[in-house]
Amino acid sequence: MSATGAASPCALAGRCGGCPWILQPLAVQRAAKIAALHAAFVDQGLDGAPLAGLRLREAGAWGLRDRVDASLRAGPTRLGFWDIDHHDILDVEACPLQAPGLAAAWAALRADPPPLAKAGLRLRCAPDGAWGLWIDAANADIGALLDEGAWLRRAARRFVIELGQRRKSLIVPGDAAARPRLGPPSLRPWSDAALPGADPAVVPLWGPVGAFSQPGAAANTALLQAVFALAQRSGARRWLELGAGNGNLSSALLRLGAVVTAVEPDPLAAAGLDRLAADPAWGGRLRRAPGSLDRLVRDRDALFADQDAVLADPPRSGLGELPAALLAGPGPGWLLAVACGGPAVFAADLAPLLHAGWALVAVDGVDLFPHSPHAEWLALLQRPGLG
Ligand SMILES: C[S@@+](CC[C@H](N)C(=O)[O-])C[C@H]1O[C@@H](n2cnc3c(N)ncnc32)[C@H](O)[C@@H]1O
């Protein structure tokens, strides 16, 4: 029984570290997330009043995930997630957070897991129903898996397989006696950016199995709706986008008619972004530029020139040099910040700008990971003197 008195749909509720808040009612979880954001603002000496009335956008409570990162351990075999105390990997037969396509892929993987002592696995179900499996293991273990050959041959009939840190694709020769081998990384549409009511409503996103993507389609739509609404509110037309990945949020800006200069350091994500940019539907309005959140003070003149706004969706570490670069002189009039690193990082990133007089025009949030403390936070800020 959960704290709500209702039975949890998860057999491991209270034990699995993937959902540490699962025994709390969703309304209590969401109130706690907003309270944590408020506390982080106050810690930074910021006014918490703009957060009054804030509500998290919701995509649902269960069945949200189309991709999952899991761990495999042998002796005895456990395929699942860290337990709540981070002591060991739990063997997870089924996870109610998984959408039906991913749940089917999970069951197939569990029925015949890779013969490895230890590995990290990313499992996906694409919008067209294809299953992808990225196996991140030591090079020697990947070599042994290729030498053994039989498991990879079997698995390749069901999964698109990628191996190792460099996300190499698997080539299975037609000759059953030949050793499977590694090929170059291979991209396909593993997820899409669906924004109902926009034109087009669905944009395919290309990448390798091991690429970053938001956790699932419905949650990503809620995030895209938040980005679309805030970007539209700014009225900005020329956008610099930092942390663009394979173009998920770029697609919201493009559907608003914006011109987008996108920065993405990961070469495989950038290849997916190039694929999006090449679609004639966008009329050349998306281009890629070199750069990094960690070098923005130096590169600000080149990257900020002629931009009306910056959209930043950084890794968990936060905005890097972006606040300092925006404060170093004239530049884009708007910042749309998207944060996955938690309320403390988000508030600390915004604090220098808000203390320097930038206006907090709007704050939004998305409950991307129900049953965990995590939420995705968004803020739209305007440069002083432009309001
Ligand atoms: C949270 S993901 C967001 C990706 C994309 N916006 C999306 O919605 O799928 C953060 C992205 O920032 C990129 N990144 C990492 N370090 C960076 C840096 N120093 N400068 C710019 N982008 C960086 C990552 O490669 C990743 O694609």
The ligand as a Tripos MOL2 file, in Angstrom:
@<TRIPOS>MOLECULE
LIG
   27    29     1     0     0
SMALL
NO_CHARGES

@<TRIPOS>ATOM
      1 C1         19.8360   18.1630  -21.8080 C.3       1 LIG1
      2 S1         20.5640   17.8330  -23.3810 S.3       1 LIG1
      3 C2         19.4300   18.7130  -24.4250 C.3       1 LIG1
      4 C3         19.3620   18.2840  -25.8530 C.3       1 LIG1
      5 C4         18.1820   18.8050  -26.6630 C.3       1 LIG1
      6 N1         17.9050   20.2160  -26.4130 N.3       1 LIG1
      7 C5         16.9350   17.9910  -26.4500 C.2       1 LIG1
      8 O1         15.9110   18.4950  -25.9890 O.co2     1 LIG1
      9 O2         16.9840   16.7790  -26.7610 O.co2     1 LIG1
     10 C6         21.9840   18.8780  -23.2980 C.3       1 LIG1
     11 C7         22.7860   18.9850  -24.5730 C.3       1 LIG1
     12 O3         23.8950   19.8780  -24.3130 O.3       1 LIG1
     13 C8         25.0260   19.3760  -24.9930 C.3       1 LIG1
     14 N2         26.2460   19.9190  -24.3470 N.ar      1 LIG1
     15 C9         27.0780   19.3030  -23.4720 C.ar      1 LIG1
     16 N3         28.0880   20.1170  -23.1270 N.ar      1 LIG1
     17 C10        27.9000   21.2810  -23.7880 C.ar      1 LIG1
     18 C11        28.6330   22.4970  -23.8660 C.ar      1 LIG1
     19 N4         29.7410   22.6740  -23.1550 N.pl3     1 LIG1
     20 N5         28.1780   23.4870  -24.6810 N.ar      1 LIG1
     21 C12        27.0310   23.3130  -25.3730 C.ar      1 LIG1
     22 N6         26.2890   22.1700  -25.3500 N.ar      1 LIG1
     23 C13        26.7240   21.1700  -24.5650 C.ar      1 LIG1
     24 C14        24.8870   17.8720  -24.8780 C.3       1 LIG1
     25 O4         25.6810   17.2110  -25.8640 O.3       1 LIG1
     26 C15        23.3760   17.6870  -25.0660 C.3       1 LIG1
     27 O5         23.0470   17.4870  -26.4220 O.3       1 LIG1
@<TRIPOS>BOND
     1     1     2 1
     2     2     3 1
     3     2    10 1
     4     3     4 1
     5     4     5 1
     6     5     6 1
     7     5     7 1
     8     7     8 2
     9     7     9 1
    10    10    11 1
    11    11    12 1
    12    11    26 1
    13    12    13 1
    14    13    14 1
    15    13    24 1
    16    14    15 ar
    17    14    23 ar
    18    15    16 ar
    19    16    17 ar
    20    17    18 ar
    21    17    23 ar
    22    18    19 1
    23    18    20 ar
    24    20    21 ar
    25    21    22 ar
    26    22    23 ar
    27    24    25 1
    28    24    26 1
    29    26    27 1
@<TRIPOS>SUBSTRUCTURE
     1 LIG1         1 GROUP 0 **** ****
